[in-house]
Amino acid sequence: MTLLSIHNLSLPIEDPVLKFLLVLIIILAAPLLLNKIKVPHLLGLIIAGAVIGPNGFNVLARDSSIVVTGTTGLLYIMFLAGLEIDMGDFKRNKWKSLGYGGYAFIFPFILGYFGAFYILGFSMLTSVLFASLFSSQTLITYPLISKLGIAKNRAVNITVGGTMITDVSTLLVLAVVVGMVQGDVGVSFWVKLSISFLVFGLVVLMLFPLIGRWFFKKINDKISQYIFVLVMIYFAAVLAELAGVEAIIGAFFAGLALNRLIPHTSSLMNRVEFVGNAIFIPFFLISVGMLIDFKVFFNSFETIKVASIMLVASIGGKYISAVIAQKTFRFTKEEGRLVFGLSSASAAATLATVMVGYNIIISETETGEPVRLLNEHVLNGSILLILISCTISSFISMSSAEKIAQQDNEETISGNSHEQENILLAINHEATVESMVNLGILVKAHSNTENLFALNVINEETNESSVKNAEKLLHHATDTAAAADVKMQSLKRYDSDVINGVNNVIKEQNITDLIIGLEDSKGFSPSFTYNLYNGYLQRDDINVLVYHAVQPLATIKNHAVMIPENAHKEAGFFHALLRVWNIARNSGATITFYASEEILNILHRIIKKANIEAEFIIMNKWKDGEKTATQLKDDEGLIILMAKRGMKSYIPQMRFLPELLNKYLADKNYLLIFPFSEFESTNSEKRSVGNHTDFMEIGNIVNSVFR
C-alpha cells in the first residue's frame, strides 16, 4: 500500500515520509548553496517555501503539520532572544530598550496611520489597527547574529529588549481595537486585560525560575531537561494567550525566566540552539514562504497601492527609528545598521494581527459580500511586506553583523595581553567529573576551543581494573564537553605518584590553570589537604582551582566572592579574577564582592568596561568575610581568592579554612582559587603581572578573554 501511494504521486504530496524528506532537503541545501553567493539562507528558506507552497507549484500544502512545526519555530526564535540576552546589560539598558521600543513603535505607527486614513480612506479604527502592523518586528535574523557571536552587543541587547516593547504594544492595540469593534470596551475590559497580563508576567517571571531551578537540581537526564525546556516554552505561550496577548510574548518571557538557569556555554544551551536552528526555525521560515502569492500583485492595482504604503510605513519607520536610536544612544555606524537590520523584518505579530483583522467581519455589502476589518488587499500586501522586509533584514543584518564581529576579533587580538590559556582537569572520582567539566567550560575564555585537558594518573604498578576506570572517567569527561560543543583532550598517564604525574603534564602542556574536584561527601580530607599544600601548590606558575559541587553550577543564583587585602598586588590576581568574571558572564549569576575599599575601587573600574551584575561590600577584617560565608543561603555559592604562605595577601587564618568549610559549608558549592605568584611564559621569562598592569585596561582584557 505504501509503495502504491508513492508511485501514484499527486500534488500536493500527502505521503508524510516524502513531505518530511523534501523539507529536510530544502533545509540542507539552502545554506550550502546560498552561502556561496553570499545570500542569507534565511531568505532562501522563505523563497523555497513560496516555490513549493500552495501559491507556487503546490508541491506541499500548508497543512497542520507545517503550521504546528512552524509555530514552534516562531516561539523558538522569541525564546532564544530572551534566553541569550545578557540580563546584566538588559537591566543596565532597560531605559534605553524602553526608549528604542518607543521609537520603533511610534514612527512606523504614524506613517501607517496617515497612509491608511488619508490615502487609502480607511476608517479610524481600521487605520489604527493597520498602523500597528508596522510597529511590531520579528527577530528573524537573530539566529544569524547569535551564530556570529555578537548576541551580547549593546545594540543587539537594546533591540531585543525594544522588540518586547513593540510586540506587546502592537498586540495590545489589536486587543483594544477588536474589543471596540465588538463593542465590549469599558472599564471592565481594561481591568481584565491589565490584571490578566500582570498575573501572566508574575507567574512566568517569578514561578518559572523556581520550577526550573528545582527541576535542574533534581533531574540530571539530558533528554528530560530538554523536553522540560519545550514544556516551559509552550506553557508560557498558552498562559500568554489566556492573558489576551500573543503566544510569542509568552515564549520571550519564558526565555527571560530561564535565562540564568541555562548557561550560555552549557550542553543544554547547545542542544536548545542546535535543535531550534536545525529543525524548528527553518520550518517556520518555510511556512512563512508558503503564504506568499506573487500572482495577486498582477491582478489588482489596489493591492499594489496598499502594499506600497505598507512597505514605506514599515521599512521607512524602522529606518527612522534606527537612525534616531543611533544618535540617541551613540551607536557606531555599523551598530545603527544592525539595529535597522534586526528590526526591519515583519512576520510574527504582523501576520497574527492581519489574520485576526481579516477574520473580523464588521458588516456586509448589498450583495452579501463581507466587509472585513482588514480587507484582502491588506492581507495580500502583508505577504509582500513579509518577503521584502525579511530580505532587507537578512542582507543588512548579515553585512553589519560580520563587520562588527570582525572588529571585535581585531580588538581581541590587539588587546589580548594574557598568556595562552591551557586548562587541566585532574579527575579521579566519577562523581566529580561532570561538575569539573562544567566549571572548566564556564571559566575558560570564549576563544579557547581546544586547550582543555582531562587527566587521570595511573600508578605504574596498577591492575587492569584501574586502567579501565581511568578510560571510563576520561570518556565521561570528553562526552560531557562534547555535548557543549567543546573539544576536551584526554590524557592517561602512568606514574609512580599522582602529584608527579600532574606536575609533569603541567610542564609538558604549558598548563595555566589546574582544576581539582572535591568529593561531595569527603570535602577537605586530611590526605587531600596534605596533597594540596605539599604538592599542587608547590608550583608558583599556575592558577589552582579547588571545586566542591553540591548542586549544578547553573542553579546558583549568587556567588559571594571573598578577596583578601593586598590580593591585587599578586602576580596572578587578574588572571584569577578573569575566572570569576567568566563565571558571572557565562552563567548569568550575580556576584557579591567582599574586599577592601582599595580593591573594590579597582573592581568598579573594571566593571565599567566588562559589565556583570555585581554588588560590592567593604570587608575590613577577614573574620567578617568568614562569618558571611557561614551564613550563605540556599542556591548561593562561595568563591575565595586564596594565597600561599609567603605571598603578600596571605592571612594566617587561611590555614584554618579547610576545617571551616567542612564544618559550615558541606552542603554548599564553593570554589577556592590560588593565583600564581609568578608566571613563566613560553619564552621562559618569568614576569610579575600585577606589578605593571594598567587597571584601566583590565576591562578590555576581560572582554577579550570572554570573547
C-alpha positions as CSV (number, residue, x, y, z in Angstrom):
1,M,0.0,0.0,0.0
2,T,2.9,2.3,0.8
3,L,4.6,1.6,-2.5
4,L,1.4,2.2,-4.4
5,S,0.9,5.6,-2.8
6,I,4.4,6.7,-3.7
7,H,4.2,5.5,-7.3
8,N,0.9,7.4,-7.8
9,L,2.1,10.8,-6.8
10,S,-0.3,13.7,-6.9
11,L,0.2,17.3,-5.9
12,P,0.2,18.4,-3.2
13,I,2.2,15.5,-1.8
14,E,0.4,13.8,1.1
15,D,2.8,11.0,1.9
16,P,4.3,12.0,5.3
17,V,7.7,10.4,4.6
18,L,8.1,12.3,1.2
19,K,6.9,15.5,2.7
20,F,9.4,15.4,5.5
21,L,12.2,14.3,3.2
22,L,11.5,17.2,0.8
23,V,11.6,19.8,3.7
24,L,14.8,18.3,5.0
25,I,16.4,18.5,1.6
26,I,15.5,22.2,1.4
27,I,16.8,22.9,4.9
28,L,20.1,21.1,4.0
29,A,20.5,22.6,0.5
30,A,19.6,26.3,1.2
31,P,22.6,27.1,3.4
32,L,25.1,25.1,1.3
33,L,24.0,26.8,-2.0
34,L,23.2,30.3,-0.9
35,N,26.3,30.8,1.3
36,K,28.4,30.5,-1.8
37,I,26.7,33.5,-3.3
38,K,26.6,35.5,-0.1
39,V,22.8,35.2,0.2
40,P,21.4,34.6,3.8
41,H,20.0,31.1,3.9
42,L,17.0,32.5,5.9
43,L,15.9,34.3,2.8
44,G,16.4,31.1,0.7
45,L,14.2,29.1,3.0
46,I,11.4,31.7,2.6
47,I,11.7,31.7,-1.2
48,A,11.8,27.9,-1.2
49,G,8.5,27.9,0.8
50,A,6.9,30.2,-1.8
51,V,8.0,27.9,-4.6
52,I,6.8,24.6,-3.2
53,G,3.8,26.1,-1.4
54,P,0.1,26.2,-2.5
55,N,0.7,29.5,-4.3
56,G,3.7,28.2,-6.1
57,F,4.0,24.8,-7.7
58,N,1.7,23.4,-5.0
59,V,4.2,20.6,-4.1
60,L,3.3,20.8,-0.4
61,A,0.1,22.1,1.3
62,R,0.4,24.4,4.3
63,D,-1.4,21.9,6.5
64,S,-1.5,21.4,10.2
65,S,1.9,19.6,10.3
66,I,3.7,22.6,8.7
67,V,1.8,25.1,10.8
68,V,2.5,23.3,14.1
69,T,6.2,22.9,13.5
70,G,6.5,26.4,12.1
71,T,4.7,27.8,15.1
72,T,7.3,26.0,17.3
73,G,10.0,27.7,15.3
74,L,8.5,31.1,15.8
75,L,8.2,30.5,19.5
76,Y,11.8,29.2,19.5
77,I,13.1,32.5,17.9
78,M,11.5,34.5,20.6
79,F,12.6,32.1,23.4
80,L,16.2,32.2,22.2
81,A,16.1,36.0,22.1
82,G,15.0,36.0,25.8
83,L,17.4,33.2,26.7
84,E,20.5,34.7,25.2
85,I,20.0,38.2,26.3
86,D,22.6,39.4,28.9
87,M,20.5,40.1,31.9
88,G,23.1,42.4,33.4
89,D,23.2,44.5,30.3
90,F,19.5,44.3,29.9
91,K,18.9,45.7,33.4
92,R,21.5,48.4,32.8
93,N,20.0,49.3,29.4
94,K,16.3,48.8,30.3
95,W,15.5,52.5,29.9
96,K,17.4,52.5,26.5
97,S,15.4,49.5,25.5
98,L,12.2,51.2,26.5
99,G,13.3,54.3,24.6
100,Y,14.1,52.4,21.5
101,G,10.9,50.4,21.8
102,G,9.1,53.8,21.9
103,Y,10.8,55.0,18.7
104,A,10.2,51.7,16.9
105,F,6.5,51.7,17.8
106,I,5.7,55.4,17.2
107,F,7.3,56.3,13.9
108,P,6.0,53.3,11.9
109,F,2.7,53.8,13.5
110,I,2.5,57.5,12.5
111,L,3.4,56.7,8.9
112,G,1.0,53.8,8.7
113,Y,-1.9,55.8,10.2
114,F,-1.5,58.7,7.8
115,G,-1.2,56.4,4.8
116,A,-4.3,54.4,5.8
117,F,-6.6,57.3,6.9
118,Y,-5.6,60.0,4.3
119,I,-4.5,58.0,1.3
120,L,-6.4,54.7,1.5
121,G,-9.5,56.2,3.1
122,F,-9.8,53.6,5.9
123,S,-11.9,54.2,9.0
124,M,-10.2,55.4,12.1
125,L,-10.3,52.0,13.9
126,T,-9.1,50.2,10.8
127,S,-6.4,52.8,10.3
128,V,-5.2,52.3,13.9
129,L,-5.0,48.6,13.5
130,F,-3.4,49.0,10.1
131,A,-0.8,51.3,11.5
132,S,0.0,48.9,14.4
133,L,1.1,46.3,11.8
134,F,4.3,48.1,11.1
135,S,5.2,48.8,14.7
136,S,5.9,45.1,15.5
137,Q,9.1,43.4,14.5
138,T,10.2,39.8,14.2
139,L,13.8,38.9,15.2
140,I,14.0,36.6,12.2
141,T,17.8,37.2,11.8
142,Y,18.6,36.7,15.5
143,P,19.9,33.2,14.9
144,L,22.4,34.7,12.4
145,I,23.5,37.3,14.9
146,S,23.9,34.7,17.6
147,K,25.9,32.4,15.3
148,L,28.4,35.2,14.7
149,G,29.0,35.6,18.4
150,I,27.7,39.2,18.8
151,A,24.4,38.5,20.6
152,K,25.8,40.4,23.7
153,N,26.5,43.5,21.7
154,R,24.8,46.5,23.3
155,A,22.9,47.4,20.1
156,V,21.5,43.8,19.9
157,N,20.7,43.8,23.5
158,I,18.7,47.1,23.3
159,T,17.0,46.0,20.1
160,V,15.9,42.7,21.6
161,G,14.5,44.5,24.7
162,G,12.8,47.0,22.4
163,T,11.2,44.2,20.4
164,M,9.4,43.1,23.5
165,I,8.0,46.6,23.9
166,T,6.9,46.9,20.3
167,D,5.3,43.5,20.0
168,V,3.5,43.8,23.3
169,S,2.2,47.3,22.4
170,T,1.1,46.1,18.9
171,L,-0.8,43.1,20.3
172,L,-2.4,45.3,23.0
173,V,-3.6,47.7,20.2
174,L,-5.0,44.6,18.5
175,A,-6.9,43.6,21.6
176,V,-8.3,47.1,22.2
177,V,-9.4,47.6,18.6
178,V,-11.0,44.2,18.4
179,G,-12.8,44.9,21.7
180,M,-14.0,48.3,20.4
181,V,-15.3,46.8,17.2
182,Q,-17.1,44.1,19.1
183,G,-18.5,46.8,21.5
184,D,-17.1,45.4,24.7
185,V,-14.5,48.0,25.7
186,G,-15.2,49.5,29.0
187,V,-13.8,49.8,32.5
188,S,-14.2,46.0,33.0
189,F,-12.2,45.4,29.7
190,W,-9.2,47.4,30.8
191,V,-9.3,46.0,34.3
192,K,-9.4,42.4,33.0
193,L,-6.7,43.0,30.4
194,S,-4.4,44.7,32.9
195,I,-4.9,42.1,35.7
196,S,-4.5,39.1,33.3
197,F,-1.3,40.5,31.8
198,L,0.1,41.3,35.2
199,V,-0.7,37.8,36.6
200,F,0.8,36.2,33.5
201,G,4.0,38.2,33.8
202,L,4.4,37.4,37.5
203,V,3.7,33.7,37.0
204,V,6.2,33.3,34.2
205,L,9.0,35.6,35.6
206,M,8.7,34.5,39.2
207,L,7.3,31.0,39.3
208,F,9.1,29.5,36.2
209,P,12.6,30.2,37.7
210,L,11.6,28.4,40.9
211,I,10.3,25.4,39.0
212,G,13.3,25.4,36.7
213,R,15.8,25.5,39.5
214,W,14.1,22.7,41.3
215,F,13.9,20.6,38.2
216,F,17.6,21.0,37.1
217,K,18.8,20.3,40.7
218,K,16.7,17.0,40.8
219,I,16.9,15.7,37.3
220,N,20.2,15.0,35.5
221,D,18.8,13.3,32.5
222,K,19.8,15.4,29.4
223,I,16.7,14.4,27.3
224,S,14.3,15.2,30.2
225,Q,16.0,18.6,30.7
226,Y,15.4,19.5,27.0
227,I,11.8,18.3,27.0
228,F,11.3,20.4,30.1
229,V,12.5,23.5,28.3
230,L,10.0,22.8,25.4
231,V,7.2,22.4,28.0
232,M,8.1,25.7,29.6
233,I,8.0,27.4,26.2
234,Y,4.6,26.1,25.2
235,F,3.2,26.6,28.8
236,A,4.3,30.2,28.8
237,A,2.8,30.6,25.3
238,V,-0.6,29.2,26.5
239,L,-0.5,31.5,29.5
240,A,0.1,34.5,27.3
241,E,-2.9,33.6,25.1
242,L,-5.1,33.2,28.2
243,A,-3.9,36.6,29.3
244,G,-5.1,38.1,26.0
245,V,-1.7,38.6,24.2
246,E,0.0,36.5,21.6
247,A,2.0,33.4,22.3
248,I,5.3,34.9,21.1
249,I,5.3,37.2,24.1
250,G,4.9,34.1,26.4
251,A,7.9,32.5,24.6
252,F,10.0,35.6,25.1
253,F,9.1,35.8,28.8
254,A,10.0,32.1,29.2
255,G,13.4,32.8,27.8
256,L,13.9,35.6,30.3
257,A,12.7,33.3,33.1
258,L,15.1,30.5,32.3
259,N,17.9,32.8,31.3
260,R,20.1,32.3,34.4
261,L,19.4,28.6,34.6
262,I,20.8,27.7,31.2
263,P,24.4,29.0,31.0
264,H,25.4,30.2,27.5
265,T,28.2,27.7,27.4
266,S,26.4,24.7,28.7
267,S,25.5,21.5,27.0
268,L,21.8,22.2,27.5
269,M,22.1,25.6,25.7
270,N,24.0,23.8,22.9
271,R,21.1,21.3,22.5
272,V,18.4,24.1,22.6
273,E,20.2,26.1,19.9
274,F,21.0,23.1,17.8
275,V,17.5,21.6,17.5
276,G,16.0,25.0,17.0
277,N,18.4,26.1,14.3
278,A,18.4,22.7,12.6
279,I,14.6,21.9,12.5
280,F,12.1,24.3,14.1
281,I,13.3,27.7,12.9
282,P,13.8,26.5,9.2
283,F,10.2,25.0,9.3
284,F,8.9,28.4,10.4
285,L,10.7,30.2,7.6
286,I,9.4,27.7,5.0
287,S,5.9,28.1,6.4
288,V,6.1,31.9,6.0
289,G,7.2,31.5,2.4
290,M,4.1,29.3,1.7
291,L,1.9,32.3,2.4
292,I,3.4,34.3,-0.5
293,D,1.3,34.6,-3.6
294,F,3.0,36.6,-6.3
295,K,0.0,36.4,-8.7
296,V,-2.1,38.8,-6.6
297,F,0.2,41.7,-7.4
298,F,-0.5,41.4,-11.1
299,N,-4.3,41.1,-10.7
300,S,-5.1,44.2,-8.7
301,F,-3.7,47.8,-8.7
302,E,-5.3,48.4,-5.3
303,T,-3.2,45.6,-3.8
304,I,0.0,47.1,-5.2
305,K,-1.1,50.5,-3.8
306,V,-1.8,49.1,-0.3
307,A,1.4,47.1,-0.4
308,S,3.5,50.2,-1.3
309,I,2.1,52.2,1.6
310,M,2.8,49.2,3.9
311,L,6.4,49.0,2.7
312,V,7.0,52.7,3.1
313,A,5.4,52.8,6.6
314,S,7.2,49.7,7.9
315,I,10.7,49.9,6.3
316,G,10.7,53.8,6.5
317,G,9.5,53.8,10.1
318,K,12.1,51.3,11.2
319,Y,14.8,53.2,9.4
320,I,13.9,56.4,11.1
321,S,13.8,54.7,14.5
322,A,17.2,53.1,13.9
323,V,18.8,56.4,12.9
324,I,17.3,58.2,15.9
325,A,18.4,55.4,18.2
326,Q,21.9,55.6,16.8
327,K,22.1,59.3,17.5
328,T,20.4,59.0,21.0
329,F,22.5,56.0,22.3
330,R,25.7,56.9,20.4
331,F,25.9,53.6,18.5
332,T,28.5,53.2,15.9
333,K,27.5,53.3,12.2
334,E,27.5,49.5,11.9
335,E,25.6,49.2,15.2
336,G,23.0,51.5,13.8
337,R,22.7,49.5,10.7
338,L,22.4,46.3,12.8
339,V,19.5,47.8,14.7
340,F,17.8,48.6,11.4
341,G,18.6,45.1,10.1
342,L,17.3,43.3,13.2
343,S,14.1,45.4,13.5
344,S,13.1,45.7,9.8
345,A,11.7,42.2,9.5
346,S,7.9,41.8,9.9
347,A,6.4,38.4,10.2
348,A,5.1,37.1,13.5
349,A,3.0,39.8,15.2
350,T,2.3,41.4,11.8
351,L,0.8,38.2,10.4
352,A,-1.1,37.5,13.6
353,T,-2.6,40.9,13.6
354,V,-3.6,40.7,9.9
355,M,-5.2,37.3,10.2
356,V,-7.3,38.5,13.2
357,G,-8.3,41.7,11.5
358,Y,-9.1,39.8,8.3
359,N,-11.4,37.3,10.1
360,I,-13.4,40.0,11.8
361,I,-16.5,40.9,9.7
362,I,-18.0,44.2,10.7
363,S,-20.8,44.3,8.1
364,E,-22.0,43.1,4.7
365,T,-22.4,44.8,1.3
366,E,-25.7,44.9,-0.5
367,T,-24.6,41.9,-2.5
368,G,-23.9,40.0,0.7
369,E,-20.1,40.3,0.5
370,P,-18.4,40.5,3.9
371,V,-16.8,43.9,4.9
372,R,-13.8,43.0,6.9
373,L,-11.9,45.0,9.5
374,L,-8.8,44.4,7.3
375,N,-9.6,43.6,3.7
376,E,-7.9,41.1,1.3
377,H,-5.7,43.9,-0.1
378,V,-4.1,44.3,3.3
379,L,-3.8,40.5,3.6
380,N,-2.0,40.2,0.3
381,G,0.1,43.3,0.9
382,S,1.2,41.9,4.2
383,I,2.6,38.8,2.4
384,L,4.7,41.1,0.2
385,L,5.8,43.1,3.2
386,I,7.0,39.9,4.9
387,L,9.0,38.8,1.8
388,I,10.7,42.2,1.2
389,S,11.2,43.1,4.9
390,C,12.8,39.7,5.6
391,T,15.0,40.1,2.5
392,I,16.2,43.6,3.6
393,S,16.6,42.4,7.2
394,S,18.7,39.4,6.1
395,F,21.1,41.3,3.9
396,I,21.7,44.3,6.2
397,S,21.9,42.2,9.4
398,M,24.5,39.8,7.8
399,S,26.6,42.6,6.4
400,S,26.7,44.8,9.6
401,A,27.0,41.8,11.9
402,E,30.0,40.4,10.0
403,K,31.7,43.8,10.2
404,I,31.0,44.1,13.9
405,A,32.3,40.6,14.6
406,Q,35.4,41.3,12.5
407,Q,36.0,44.5,14.6
408,D,35.6,42.6,17.8
409,N,38.1,39.9,16.7
410,E,40.6,42.6,15.8
411,E,40.2,44.3,19.2
412,T,40.6,40.9,20.8
413,I,43.9,40.2,19.0
414,S,45.3,43.7,19.6
415,G,44.1,43.8,23.2
416,N,44.9,40.3,24.1
417,S,47.7,40.7,26.7
418,H,47.0,37.4,28.5
419,E,49.1,34.3,28.1
420,Q,47.7,31.4,26.1
421,E,45.2,29.5,28.2
422,N,45.6,25.8,28.9
423,I,43.2,24.3,31.5
424,L,43.9,20.9,33.1
425,L,41.2,18.9,34.9
426,A,42.8,16.3,37.3
427,I,39.9,13.8,37.5
428,N,40.0,10.9,40.0
429,H,36.3,10.3,41.0
430,E,33.4,9.7,38.7
431,A,31.0,11.8,40.9
432,T,33.1,14.9,40.3
433,V,33.7,14.6,36.5
434,E,30.6,16.4,35.2
435,S,30.8,19.3,37.7
436,M,34.5,19.8,36.9
437,V,34.0,19.8,33.2
438,N,31.1,22.2,33.5
439,L,33.3,24.5,35.7
440,G,36.1,24.3,33.1
441,I,33.8,25.3,30.3
442,L,32.4,28.1,32.3
443,V,35.7,29.7,33.4
444,K,37.6,29.3,30.1
445,A,38.0,32.0,27.5
446,H,35.3,32.1,24.8
447,S,38.0,31.7,22.1
448,N,39.6,28.7,23.8
449,T,38.0,25.8,22.0
450,E,40.8,23.2,22.1
451,N,43.1,23.8,25.1
452,L,41.1,21.9,27.7
453,F,42.7,18.7,29.1
454,A,41.3,15.9,31.3
455,L,44.0,13.9,33.1
456,N,43.9,10.7,35.1
457,V,47.1,9.4,36.6
458,I,47.5,5.7,36.9
459,N,50.0,4.1,39.3
460,E,52.7,2.3,37.4
461,E,52.1,-0.9,39.4
462,T,48.3,-0.8,39.0
463,N,46.0,-3.5,37.8
464,E,43.8,-3.7,34.8
465,S,40.6,-2.6,36.6
466,S,42.3,0.8,37.4
467,V,43.2,1.3,33.7
468,K,39.6,0.6,32.7
469,N,38.3,3.0,35.4
470,A,40.7,5.7,34.0
471,E,39.4,5.2,30.5
472,K,35.8,5.4,31.8
473,L,36.4,8.7,33.6
474,L,38.2,10.2,30.6
475,H,35.4,9.1,28.3
476,H,32.8,10.7,30.6
477,A,34.8,13.9,30.6
478,T,35.2,14.1,26.8
479,D,31.5,13.2,26.3
480,T,30.3,15.9,28.7
481,A,32.5,18.5,27.0
482,A,31.4,17.4,23.5
483,A,27.8,17.9,24.5
484,A,28.6,21.6,24.9
485,D,30.5,21.6,21.6
486,V,33.8,21.9,23.3
487,K,36.8,19.7,22.5
488,M,38.4,18.0,25.6
489,Q,41.7,16.3,25.1
490,S,42.0,13.2,27.4
491,L,45.4,12.3,28.9
492,K,46.1,8.9,30.5
493,R,49.4,8.9,32.3
494,Y,51.4,6.2,34.2
495,D,53.4,7.5,37.1
496,S,54.7,6.4,40.5
497,D,52.9,9.3,42.1
498,V,49.7,11.3,41.3
499,I,51.4,14.6,42.2
500,N,54.4,13.9,40.0
501,G,52.1,12.8,37.1
502,V,50.1,16.0,37.3
503,N,53.2,18.2,37.6
504,N,54.8,16.6,34.6
505,V,51.7,17.2,32.5
506,I,51.7,20.8,33.6
507,K,55.2,21.2,32.2
508,E,54.5,19.3,29.0
509,Q,51.3,21.1,28.1
510,N,52.2,24.5,29.4
511,I,49.2,24.5,31.8
512,T,48.0,27.8,33.1
513,D,45.0,26.6,35.3
514,L,44.6,23.3,37.3
515,I,41.1,22.3,38.4
516,I,40.8,19.8,41.2
517,G,37.4,18.4,42.3
518,L,36.5,17.6,45.9
519,E,34.2,14.7,46.6
520,D,30.8,16.0,48.0
521,S,30.8,13.6,51.0
522,K,34.5,14.0,52.0
523,G,35.3,17.7,51.4
524,F,38.8,18.6,52.7
525,S,40.0,15.2,53.9
526,P,43.4,15.1,55.7
527,S,45.0,13.3,52.8
528,F,43.7,15.8,50.2
529,T,44.7,18.8,52.3
530,Y,48.3,17.4,52.6
531,N,48.5,16.7,48.8
532,L,47.1,20.2,48.1
533,Y,49.5,22.2,50.3
534,N,52.6,20.0,49.8
535,G,52.0,19.0,46.2
536,Y,49.8,21.1,43.8
537,L,50.5,24.4,45.5
538,Q,54.3,24.0,45.4
539,R,54.3,25.4,41.9
540,D,54.3,29.2,41.6
541,D,53.4,29.5,37.9
542,I,49.8,28.0,37.7
543,N,46.4,29.0,38.8
544,V,44.9,26.3,41.1
545,L,41.1,25.9,41.5
546,V,39.7,23.6,44.1
547,Y,36.0,23.0,43.5
548,H,33.3,21.5,45.8
549,A,30.0,21.0,44.0
550,V,26.8,20.0,45.7
551,Q,24.4,21.3,43.1
552,P,24.7,22.2,39.4
553,L,26.6,25.5,38.9
554,A,23.8,26.8,36.7
555,T,21.3,26.7,39.6
556,I,23.5,29.0,41.8
557,K,21.8,32.4,42.0
558,N,24.6,34.4,43.7
559,H,28.3,33.9,44.3
560,A,29.9,35.5,47.4
561,V,33.5,36.3,46.4
562,M,36.0,37.0,49.2
563,I,39.2,38.8,48.3
564,P,41.9,39.2,50.9
565,E,43.7,42.5,51.4
566,N,46.7,43.1,49.1
567,A,45.4,40.4,46.6
568,H,45.7,42.9,43.8
569,K,49.4,43.1,44.3
570,E,49.9,39.4,43.4
571,A,51.1,38.4,40.0
572,G,48.1,36.1,39.3
573,F,45.3,38.3,40.7
574,F,43.9,39.5,37.4
575,H,44.2,36.0,35.9
576,A,42.2,34.6,38.8
577,L,39.7,37.5,38.5
578,L,39.1,36.6,34.9
579,R,37.8,33.2,36.1
580,V,35.3,34.9,38.4
581,W,34.3,37.2,35.6
582,N,33.7,34.4,33.2
583,I,31.6,32.5,35.7
584,A,29.4,35.6,36.0
585,R,29.2,36.3,32.3
586,N,28.6,32.7,31.2
587,S,26.2,31.6,33.9
588,G,24.3,34.9,34.4
589,A,24.7,34.6,38.2
590,T,25.1,37.7,40.3
591,I,28.4,38.3,42.2
592,T,28.8,39.9,45.6
593,F,32.4,41.0,46.2
594,Y,33.8,41.3,49.7
595,A,37.1,43.1,49.7
596,S,39.0,46.2,51.0
597,E,38.0,49.6,49.7
598,E,41.1,49.8,47.5
599,I,40.3,46.5,45.7
600,L,36.7,47.4,45.3
601,N,37.7,50.7,43.6
602,I,39.7,48.6,41.1
603,L,36.7,46.3,40.5
604,H,34.4,49.3,39.9
605,R,36.8,50.5,37.2
606,I,36.8,47.0,35.6
607,I,33.1,46.6,35.6
608,K,32.7,49.8,33.6
609,K,34.4,48.1,30.7
610,A,33.2,44.5,31.2
611,N,29.8,44.6,32.8
612,I,28.5,41.9,35.2
613,E,25.7,42.0,37.8
614,A,27.7,42.7,40.9
615,E,27.4,44.1,44.4
616,F,30.3,45.5,46.4
617,I,30.7,45.2,50.2
618,I,33.7,46.5,52.1
619,M,35.3,43.8,54.2
620,N,37.6,45.3,56.8
621,K,38.5,42.1,58.5
622,W,38.9,38.6,57.2
623,K,36.8,37.2,60.0
624,D,33.9,39.4,58.8
625,G,34.1,37.5,55.5
626,E,34.3,34.1,57.2
627,K,31.2,35.0,59.2
628,T,29.3,35.9,56.0
629,A,30.5,32.7,54.3
630,T,29.0,30.5,57.0
631,Q,25.6,32.2,56.6
632,L,25.1,31.5,52.9
633,K,21.5,30.9,51.8
634,D,20.2,28.1,49.6
635,D,21.3,28.4,46.0
636,E,24.2,30.6,46.9
637,G,27.9,29.7,46.4
638,L,31.2,30.9,47.7
639,I,34.4,31.8,45.8
640,I,37.5,32.7,47.8
641,L,40.8,34.1,46.3
642,M,43.4,32.3,48.4
643,A,47.1,32.9,48.9
644,K,50.0,30.6,49.7
645,R,52.3,31.2,52.6
646,G,54.8,33.9,51.9
647,M,52.6,35.8,49.5
648,K,51.6,39.4,50.1
649,S,47.9,38.6,50.5
650,Y,48.5,35.6,52.8
651,I,46.5,35.7,56.1
652,P,47.3,33.3,58.9
653,Q,43.6,32.4,59.3
654,M,43.6,30.9,55.9
655,R,45.2,27.7,57.2
656,F,42.0,27.0,59.2
657,L,39.8,27.4,56.2
658,P,39.5,23.7,55.3
659,E,38.1,22.9,58.7
660,L,35.7,25.8,58.5
661,L,34.5,24.7,55.0
662,N,34.0,21.2,56.2
663,K,32.0,22.3,59.2
664,Y,29.8,25.0,57.8
665,L,29.7,24.6,54.0
666,A,29.5,20.8,53.5
667,D,26.1,21.3,51.8
668,K,27.1,24.3,49.7
669,N,29.1,25.0,46.5
670,Y,32.5,26.6,47.0
671,L,35.5,27.4,44.8
672,L,39.0,28.2,46.1
673,I,41.3,30.0,43.7
674,F,45.0,30.0,44.4
675,P,46.5,32.6,42.0
676,F,50.0,32.0,40.7
677,S,52.8,34.1,42.4
678,E,54.9,34.3,39.2
679,F,54.1,33.3,35.7
680,E,56.6,31.6,33.4
681,S,55.8,32.4,29.8
682,T,56.6,30.3,26.8
683,N,59.9,32.0,26.3
684,S,60.9,31.0,29.9
685,E,61.0,34.6,31.1
686,K,59.3,35.0,34.5
687,R,57.2,38.1,35.0
688,S,55.0,39.6,37.6
689,V,51.7,40.7,36.0
690,G,50.3,42.5,39.0
691,N,53.1,45.0,39.3
692,H,52.8,46.5,35.8
693,T,49.2,46.1,34.7
694,D,47.3,49.2,33.9
695,F,44.0,48.8,35.8
696,M,42.1,50.8,33.2
697,E,43.0,48.2,30.6
698,I,41.8,45.2,32.6
699,G,38.2,45.6,31.4
700,N,39.5,45.2,27.8
701,I,41.4,42.1,28.8
702,V,38.3,40.6,30.5
703,N,36.2,41.3,27.4
704,S,38.9,39.9,25.1
705,V,39.1,36.7,27.1
706,F,35.4,36.4,27.3
707,R,35.0,36.7,23.5
